[in-house]
Amino acid sequence: MSTGGGVATERAGASGREAGTGNGEAALVAGPPGGPAAVSAPEVTFSDGVGGTTRCALTWPVATGRPPLAAVVDVFTRLGVEVVDHDRPPAGAFGSRAPERDEYLLRLPEAPDPASAGPAPTGPASAGVAPVGAPAAREVFGQLFVAVWTGQAELDEFTRLALTAGVPWREVDVIRAAWRFLHQTGVSLSHGYAARTVLANPAFAHGLLDFFRARFDPDYAGPDHAGPDHAGPDHAGPNRAGPNHSDPDCPGADHRAAGAAAASARLEALLAAVASLDQDRILRGLRDVLAAVIRTNHYQRDAAGRPKPALALKIASSRLGLLPAPRPWVEVFVTSPTVEGVHMRGGRVARGGLRFSDRPEDYRTEVHGLYRAQVTKNVVIVPDGAKGAFVLHEPTLPAMNFPSTRPGVPADLPPGPGQDRPDATRSGRAWQIGGEVGAAYRTFVSALLDVTDNLVGGKPVGPERTVCYDEPDTYLVVAADKGTATFSDLANEIAAEYGYWLGDAFASGGSAGYDHKAMGITARGAWESARQHLRELGVDADRDPFTAVGIGDMSGDVFGNGVLRSRSMRLVAAFDHRHIFIDPDPDPAASFAERQRLYDLPSSSWADYDPKVLSPGGGVFRRDARRVELSARAREILGLPPAPAPTGADGASGAEGGGPPVAVAVGDGGGGVDSDSGGGGMSPVELIQALLRAPVDLLYNGGIGTYVKASTEDHGDAADHANDAVRVDADELRARVVVEGGNLGLTQAGRVELAHLGGKINTDFLDNSAGVDTSDREVNLKILLAGAVDDGELTLAGRDELLRSLTDDVAASVLDDSAQQAVAVSLAATYAPVFLDRHIRLLRNLEARSGLVRSLEHLPSESRLEELRTARTGLTRPELALLQAKAKTLVRQELLDSPLPDAKALDLIAQRYFPPAVRERFADRISEHPLVREIIATRLANELVNRMGPGFVFRLEEQVGVTTADAARAYAAAAALFGLDGLWAALDRRGDAMPAADELAGRRAAREFHELAAEWLLRHARGPAGTTTVTGRLRGPATDLAASFGVGAGAGASGRGGVGGGTAVDADLTARIAGLGALGTALDLLVTAPRPAPAAIEDAAAVHEVLGGWLGLAGLHARLADAAADSHWTLAAKAALRARLTELWATLDWLVLAAARADAPTSPGIAEPTSTGWDAEAYLAGGARALTARWLVRRADAVGPFTAVLAELAGEPPSGEPRPRAARRSGFRPTDVRVGTGPVDVAAATVAIRELRLLVERVQFTDDGLGPRLRDG
């Protein structure tokens, strides 16, 4: 090594694999595939300077030339290196191949004294920094400079740890990543302050890395064996699988646990010595973040032995108390010099979109909000919710703006999917941004796959060189989102490179997937909500004309397809980010045709609308116009007051020169601004607000943005500053129905406020769930068919053709899901006051068991709930939609936690999930689907909650003390016993032929009977064996009993009268619904019959009906119905009284028949019993009415006290006699007993039912005067 100003001979490579060429041409640093591209690096050599300085020579590659001096000095300075002097030899002649050279005199930073920083760290980088000027320090600096210059290492204050604390530069990434994640969680301290805190505590930095190394370095053999040559950060080592899934018996587990515990203890001791609260918050947070990590790719290597280009930390979010609720099941944080992002998952099987975020400072907050919404939306599909986002890092190195490419992005990177190369009309920088997003997406997705297990031969295989502290985790799917709409094929390409088992099911919607826009599926699903809302208002959306205002334009998927769902729609106005469309009196047929033309026109806008189709007074206006003049008719249709008289001859009040046009109507034809427009001017902002407030039938959101908030919120609550100017309050809306085909059109508080004011609205996650439903069905089909392709049963081309042929079947299933959800919310909302108590109790249960946070979900507080009870009202549709979704999530999870999905009988649910053509060919493969348990649990949870309401399962748990699996079994058994599946199917098929109110009443009747039957079954049998036994034993009698009340399939009309007057409805369906109430009171006939039974179950049913009228039992039962404003205990008391009433009622029914049978031989003409039982015609001569009448006449004394109590309940004055006199018996004539109407006082009803019990006992006394409890003794 020369001295003084001689030529330096000591050379530092960028790393163990980075070196100069030896001739000064270039030192190429080749990044791994998908990561930083090959970037030219200088050759760095050192020699001794004077006065403790170091002379550094940089020899620049010919390909790049010498960069600006300021750029290099900036790097040195930011690394904490002082530039004492600089010498730049003259450049070679033009065209010369000689490399250029810079020489710097530097003073490297001194490392702090480790002795003053706390307990000594251990591990490969724990020896601190060699004395200034030593070769080791220069080597570290040379590697670091080249890594920074080539974009492999970031340049910030954390980077100085490599020089001042001796931390290898790749391990600095771990600490920086922990801070970046901590910052995204809401720790608002600055990045620079955090870095300075860590720099001031080098022992803590080493302790963090010792802790991290002990837990995750696959080569770790304990602190006594660690060293730079053993497990350094750039140690390539052999590619081998590390100990996966925290196997306690794997080699080195004891060393690993001991090393981590020792490091943790040192960190705790160091934290105790920190005096500053802010510094403690930072350091403690870094420790907690790394302690919550359960996997990392930090020690993984690619096929060439190089580190991965991005660091991934898989974090068990539940372990981090600093995270806001609700915490994801897990999240993966990814960071690199070019990209940073996070991916949250709600469960082991989860899916959701990955977006390109424009919020680098708080993208995790953005993702967390979207994640919460996705978890709720995904209740209709198999996976839980997930969401991810990534951002681009701004260049940390100004010099990197001079070359043609930014570090890490190759110059020849192809445009991202759907992008074109630069041309004369598109700037090169715009294309470069597109390429950067594609490259960042590749890096981000690759890092996610780095910490995901694969399935090989049906068995999980963990990533190599990865220590895992969680169970096998094999399911990772992604979806398109904002900024990544065309990246599905790119994602599947990455998955293929990894050999990931999902193949092109990894990202749905690619070239071999379902095209959502072509299917129009999201809009069609939203239209199911619109159709249900309008039908409840008496409007047939497919035939009746109705007015609408829209948000979006015809080129958009959700808007364009949405406003093509009805030919009778009168779209009077719409707006997007470019134009405002007004058509006051559209011709439905002509405007539909024009909308169709625009939809088919590529990249159309409202400006392309044919003005000849516009009605008089209409027009298309630019949003950047200074003012818009509206016609009188346009003002009228928008509900605006008449325009004031014009102030000038031209009628353009307030118009000024020098700005955009005052009125910008596109085209003239039949539209445009007509002669009656004088004085009607307003700004485009005001006009959009007028559209949102318009008095129309439907406001349809098919665009992007949040346009409505609650009157109690400010614009910040909407988190959409781009639309602050046009946003209105929910109490200003006059649309009767609002449908959200697009996300976040209204805030949740705005939805609730609108619903309280009478507007019909669900939520965005319900209205537009058809898109995610379609994607998930595509994924599950591809998973299913992958085995057939692998086994040669299908070719890949054949699979693709089969998928295409299933498009209509998939769409039909998805739309049925959407319709079921919409009608379920309508049912809950229609009867919300009656169901309020069960909703309140469910809400508390969800808080306790699922982590629901009311304030986050805008659900009412306890005091607000009591206000609703007092006002005899209930939860709104948006609140009920959320409650419904949360209940499905909990039910699904509890089903998965039980063995129920493994039951062979439930395989039918999985079979029905797939289209018929798939079931016919691949039934066995469906049963072996990797997600068959999840499919069964999801479908069953949705059916339970859609049909039975969100509180069904919890109510059974409360009432009978059973598990979710028991409740599901009872639900299925009740359906089987009483033919309820057929009834529900008939309602689904033909219910829309009824008036909406009648259909909802019918569904409520079906729901209440089904719940009653399930609860009744659980009082008599539970568990798999008990349910199977009771179903087999009662199937025949239950079918006969249901048929007796006209409820059984094909039972026909029973003459009881329909639910309503829907003459278009099949009489059989109406009759079946009408018989449910009476059948519900007769269930105990199945278990109270004496043995042998005195008559058939049909005869008992007939007596049941007669007694119900003549003894007032049916009326008393009706008066015990739940009522709005009932307290929980009143409702519970009523339920208990109803159960006791029906039990006694059934007992009386059999007593009547038993008495008739006993009296039969003494009656003239009654035959002796045959071998098959009593002769029914002789035994029941005269029918149930005659038989019951005889029984009542003979027992008038016993019946009298009970009917007297009922008379008082009906409002009659007390008779003064405890029982009728014997003299009156001869004049007794059975007739319907008056019991009054309306809710009955619970205390009075209790007395009445006690008297009924006494009646049952009295009629069983023997001639010797013994009651039923003593007569057999």
Summary of the structure (lengths in Angstrom):
residues: 1273
radius of gyration: 38.4
end to end distance: 117.0
largest distance: 138.5
contacts: 4424
relative contact order: 0.04
helix: 49%
strand: 10%
